[in-house]
Amino acid sequence: MADGQQRALTTAFAPPPPLWKHFTPDNLKKLEQIKKEASKGEDGKPQKNKWTATELRSLDLPPELRLLVPPDIPTSGQYSVFGEVQNLSTALPELKDQGITQLYPSSGGEADREPSSEPARPLNHAHYLLKISKSLLLNFLEFVGVLSVTPEQYESKVEDLRNLFVNAHHLLNLYRPHQARESLITMMEEQLSRTREEIQEMDKLKAEVTSALDRLKAQGIDVDATVDEETRKATAAAKPPQDNSKLIWDLLDDAN
């Protein structure tokens, strides 16, 4: 039974956990009703709309509703997703900590092995990625040769290939912060470029309108007076109709 559960957790398309059966409309309504009752104040009106998972667990919930309360969000350590342990830390773990042989220096190459007063050079990732790529091609050819001669000795070559791929993947992951910064810079530059283009289009349109108004003035047309009249008409049209009841009462008073 335990093996079956483990396979269900680690499968690529794992089924939902059994607790989904408790998420019925009736149970959801019951939970909402309990939350409303618990949040009522002295005036009988709900005083609270949002509940945290800790607050919900403090309520006296029946067993069928306890599984509807989400767990607290982990803030440190590790958590499990479909049987795989994930770290909350965003720092890239070292290969040595994972029991994998690291095929490139941690930083600076020769500067790490020989003490010197000069600062260590940054690691040339591209250089070691190229070396690992060449080693992958060579080891793959050796792997094909081993399979053709002594296929039972394939395990050592498969392990070498795996180690090379893991090191290449780890080197690429070291570029992720740099990739994120460059992507953000590119997005901001594109946004700035679009804003500048819009400003240029508005300046161009303003120049065209100003030029058209100057031509009209040169022809003797009082543009300012025309604009003021059109503005007055538009404002008058936008006003709501006045109430004529007071005018009618005034006329009746005058008639009497």
N, C-alpha and C positions, 0 to 999 in steps of 0.2 A: 504494500500500500504506500509506504514512504517513497519507494522508487518511482511509482506512478505519479505521485504528487511532484517529485523533483523533476520528472520529465515534462510535466505540464507547465512547470514554472520556467523551464529553460527552452521551451520550444519557440520557434520563430513567430508563430501565431498562437500565442497562449490564450486559453479561454478566460473569460472574466472570472474574478474570484466568486466563491459561492454566496457572498453577502449581497450580491446584486438582487437576489430573490426577495430581500426585505424592502427594496425600494419600490413599494407598491403605492398607488394613489391614496389608499386608505391610511397607510403608515405615514406618508408625507403630510396628510391633513392632520393626523393626530399630533405629529411633532409641531406643526405650526400652531395648533390650538394650545398645546402645552407651553410654547414660547410666549403666546399672547397672555395666557393666564399668569405666567411667572413675571411678566413685565408690567402688569397693571399697577398703577399707583393708587394713592388714596382716593382719587376722584373716579377710579374705575376705568381710566383710559390707559392704553398701552404707552409706556414711557420709553420703550426701547425697540429699535427695529433690527439692529445688527447684533449677532451673538458670535462670540469666539468659541472655538472648540472646547477650551477649558471651561468656559461658563456653561456650555451645554452639558458637559459631563458632570457638572455639579448639580444638575437638576435630577430629580427622582424620575428617571425614564424607565419604562418597562423594557424587558429584555429584547423584544422585537424592534425597539427603536434605538437601542444603544449603538447598533452597527451603522445607523444613519449619520452618526456624528463623526466628522473627519478627524483623523489624528493630528496632533500638533506638527507644524512644519519643523523639520530638523534644522538646528542652527549650527551644529558641529558634528564631527565624526563622520560616520558612513550611513548609507541606507541601501536597501535592497530593491532592485527592480527586475521582476521576472527571474529571480534567482541569482542575478549578478550584483555584486557589491559595487556601489558607486561612492566616490569620495566627494564631500562638499567643497573641499579646497580646490580652487582653480589653478593652483600651482602644478606644473607638469612634473610628475614623479620621475626620479632618476631611474635609469635602467638597472643600475647596480642594486637598488632597493627592491627591484622586481625579480632579481635573480637572473638577469640577462646580461651577457657579456657585452660591454660597450666597446665598439670598434673605432671610436674617435676620441680625441682628448676632450676633457670637459671644457677647457678654455685655454687658448693661447698656444697650444702645441708644445714646442720645445721650451717655452718659458715656464711651463708647469714643472718640467723635469729638472731644469737647471736654475738654481736661485740666481737672480740678477736684480740690480738696482733699477733697471728700466721697467716701465709698466708692461704688463702682458698684453700681447696683441689679441684682438677679438678673434673668435673662432671663425675660420673661413668655411661656412656651411656648404657652399656650392662646391668647393674643392673636394670635401669628403663625400658629398652626395654623388659626385662623378666617380670617385673611386669605388664607392659601394655599388654603383650601377655596373661598372666594369666587372667587379667581383661577382655580381649576380649572374652576368652572362657566362663568365668562366665556370662558376659552380654549376650552372644549369647544364653546360656541355659535359662537365665531369659527371653530373647526375645521370645524364642520358647514357654515358659510357658505362657507368656502374650498372645500370639496369640491363644493358646489353650483354655484360660479361658475368657479373655476380649480383643478380637482383636481390638476393637476400641481404646484402650489405647496404641497402638504400637508406637506412635510418639515419646514419651519420650525415649523409649529404642533405637529407631533408631538414635536419636540424640546422645545418650550416645555412641553407637557404632561408629558413625561418628567421634565424638570427640576423641575417643581412636585411631582410624585409622589415623586421622590427626596428632595427637601427635607422634605416632610411625613413620609416614612418615617424620615428621620434625626432629626427633632424628636421623633417618638414613641420612637425608640430611646434618646434622652436620658433618658426617663422610666423605663427598665428598672431601674436601681439603686433608684430610689424605689419602684417597683412591688414589687421583691423585698423591700425592707425592710417595706413595708406588709403584704405577704402573710405574712411571718414574724411580724409583730406580731399579725395576726389569728389565725394558727394558735396562737400562744402564749396569747392571750387566751381562745380557745375551750378549750384544754387546761386552763387555770386555772379556767375556769367549770365544766367537767365535774368537776374535782377537788373544787371547793367543793360542788357538788351531791352528790357521793358522800359527802363528810364530813357534810353536813347529813342525808342519809338514814341514815348510821350513828348520828349523834347522836339522831335521831328514834327509831330502833329501840332504842337503849340506853335512852332514856327510857321507852318502852313496856314493855321487859323489867323495868326497875326498878320501874315502877308495878305490874306484875303480881305481882312478888315482895313488894312492900309489902302488897298486898291479901291475899296468902296468909298473911303473918305476922300481919296483923290478925285473920284467922280462926283463929289459934292453931296453924297448921301450922309445924313447925320446918323451914323451907326449907333452912337450912345443913346440918342433919344428914342430910336426904334427899339433898342434892347430894353430900355426902361419901360416903354409902353407894353411890350410883350410880357415883361415880367409882371407889370401891374395887372394885366388881363389874366395871366395864369394864376396869380395870387387870388384875384377875385373869384375866378372859377373854382378854385380849391376851397373857398370858404363855404361852410354849411349854410343852407337857406335860413334866413332869420324868421323868428316866430312873429307872425302878423297879428297875434291876439291882442297885444297892447295897442297897436294902431287902430284896430277895430273898436276897442273900448273908448279910445280917445275921440274917434269920430262920432260914436253914439253920445258921448258927453257933450260934444259941441252941438249936436242936433237938438238936445234937450234944452 
